[in-house]
Amino acid sequence: MRIHNFGSMGVNPYRRQFDQEMQAKKPAVKQGQDKVEISATAKELQQISQWTVEHQEKVRKLKEQVQNGTYQIDPAAIAKSIYKFYFEN
């Protein structure tokens, strides 16, 4: 004699309890519409600032100079900057 599907038989005794808990957790459906308001400060932050535009243009010019091989390094300015950073602060 063979017994097939011995054991659970495809029944989950916790499923009914789980379904009841999920129904209880569902939020009630609201009538009406949702509304989102963005403050003036947030709108200003979303716009590209003039500084960002200037920075992007400067970076573009520097990339172009490096790619063309025309970028000139000023060793005296670099040395002065390093000196200021380490000794004048």
N, C-alpha and C positions, 0 to 999 in steps of 0.2 A: 504494500500500500504506500502511495506517495502523497505527501502533503505539500501543496504548493502555497506560496505566499504566507508562510508561517510568520507570525509576528504582527507588524503594524497594520497590515491590510489597507494601507493608504489612508488611514484616519489619523488626523492630528488633533488630539484632545485640547490643545492650547489655541487652536485656530479661532474658535468661537470667542474666547476671551480676548485674544489679540484684536479681532475685528471690532469688538465692542469698545475697546480702549481707543482704537483709531477713530471710530465714529465720535467718541466723546471729545477727542482732541481737535477735530476739524473746526475751524472758525466759522462763525455764523456768516452767511452771505449778507452784505450790506446793500441796501438799496441806494442808488445814487451813483455819483462818479467820484473817483479819486482826483485829487488836485495837487500839483507840484508847483511850488514857487521858488524861483532862484533869486537870491538877494542881489543887490546892485554890486556889492563887493565881489561876489562869486562871478558875476558877469564880467567885471573888470579883470579878474584873474584868468578868465578863459581867453581873453584877447591877447594877441601876441604883443608884448611890450616893445617899445622902441629899442631898448637895450638889447633884446634878443635879436632883433633884426640887424643891428650894428655888429653884434658879436658873430652872427652867422656870416655876414659879409667879410669880416676880418679873417675868419677861419677859411673861407673860400679863397681869399687872396693868398693867404699863406700856403695853402695846399697847392695852389697853382704855381707859386714861386718854387716850392720844393720839387714839384714834378718837372718844371722847366729847368731846374738847376740854377736858378737866379737868386735863390735865397741867400742873403749875406748874414753871417754871424758876426756880432760885435763882441770880441773877447773882453774888451775893457768894461763894457756895460754889464756883461755876465759876472765878471770878477767883482765889480762894484756892488751888484745886487747880492751876491753871496756874502760879501763882507758886511753889508748892512744887516742882512738876516741874522748872521751869527754874532756880530760884535756890537751892534748899535741898539739891540733890543734889551 
